[in-house]
């Protein structure tokens, strides 16, 4: 979302709610490797409220897009499990990405995933340079990088590559 000039109070309030939900879900995921449904539900409901408040004409499209993103990522995850015989993207991560759609729109989802993946890879590389042994079965929390990707996309808009 890009706004020139002073921010409307509603945007500031919604941004505060988004930050709280993302910090909560990231903390839980970092500690216990899962994102609670209540956190993703809060993200979804507050995102729908944000869409309704800021761009009500996009409400139906964003809700349908969120459902489509959830189904697409769930199918991709199932295919990965079928091929690799282990979990790749967790259901909490899938729900987080789908719940990000009302916040950044369908065009912003690829940025959330791209930025989140870059951050996740950077954190992974940083942890290996500190002597942490990783292998292909190592479980890593993806919620915090995705949350940061959502936050960055919310603040600055989708990444546009030309």
N, C-alpha and C positions, 0 to 999 in steps of 0.2 A: 504494500500500500504506500503510495507516494502522495504526500500532501504538502503543498507549499504554504508558507506562512505559519501563523500560530496553530497549534493542534487544537481541534475541538475537544472539549472536556470528555465527551463520550469516547474518543479515541484513546485518550490518556487512561481513562478508567478501564476500558477493554484491554489495553496493553498491560495494565497492572494485573488484571485477572489472568491473562494469558501467561505472564511471567510466573505467577504463583503456581498455576497448574503445571507448567513445564518444570519448574524447580522441584515440585513434589514428585512428579512421575520420574524425573531423572534421578533423584535421590533414592527412591525405592528400587529402581532398576539397577543402579550402581551397587546397592547393598545386597539385593536378593535376586537379581536377574529376572525380574518380571515387572510388568507395568500393571497396576491394579485397574480393573474395569471401571471403578469409580473415577479414577483419574482420566481415563479416556472418555468416559461419559461426560465428565465436567468439561473436557476440552471440546467435545462435540457440541454440547448444549450452549456453552459460551460462544463458540464459533458461529452457531446458528443465530444466537442473539446479536453477535457482531454484524453478521451479514444483514439481518433484519434492520438493524439500527443504521448501518452505513450505506448499504446498497440493497434495499429490499427487492428490487427487480431481479436480482441474481439468486434469491433464496431457493426457489425450486430447482434451478439448474445446479446449484452447489450441493444440495441434498442428494440429488440423483447422481452427481459426479462422485460424491463421497461413497455412495453405495457401489458404484462402478469400480472405484479404486480399491475398495475393500475386497470385492469379488475377484478382481484381477490379481491382486497381491496374494490373496488366499490360494488361488489356483496355481500361481507361480511357486508358492511355498510348498504346496502339495506335490507339484512336479519335481521340485528339488528333493524332497523327502523320498519320492519314488525312485529317483535316479541315484542319489547319494546315500540313501538309507540312514539319514540323520537330519535333524532339524537345522535349517539355515536361518530364515527369518521367523521370529516368534510371533505368535498371534497378537501379543501386546503391541509389538512394533507395527504390525499391519493395521491394527486399530488406531494407533497413534497417527500414522500417515493418512488413513482415511478421515480421521477427525480433524486433520489439518486443512482439509479442502474448504470448509466454510471460512476459515481464516484467510487463506491465500488464493483460493480459487483453483480450478483444475490446472490452469497454466502455471501455478506456483508449486504444484506437487513435485514436478521433476526437479525444481530447484531445491526443495526440501530434501529430496533423496540424494541429489548430487552433492550439496553442501554437507549434509550429514555423513555421506560416505567418505568425502575428503577428510572431514574431521576425524571420523572413526579410523581411517587408515593412518592418519598422522598420529593419533594416540597409540595405535597399535605399534607403529614403528618406534615411537618414543619409549614405549614400555620395553621393547626388545633391546634398545640401546642401554637400558638400565639393568640389564642382566636377567630380565624375566623370561623364562622359557615358555614358548608357545608352540602348540602343535595344532594339527587340523581339527582336533576334537575340542580345543579350548573354547569354552563359552565366554562370550564377551557381551556386555550390555550395549545395545545399539540405541536404546532410548535417549541417552544423553546427547549423542551426536545428532540424532534426528531432531531432538528438541531445539538444539542450537541452530540447526538448519532451518527449522520453522521460524524461530525468533528472528534470524537474519532476513529470511524471506519476507516476514511480516513487516519488518522495519524498512527494508530497502527495495522490495519488489523482487520479482523473478529474475534469475540470471538469464541474460540474453546473449547468445553467442552469434556473432555475425561473421 
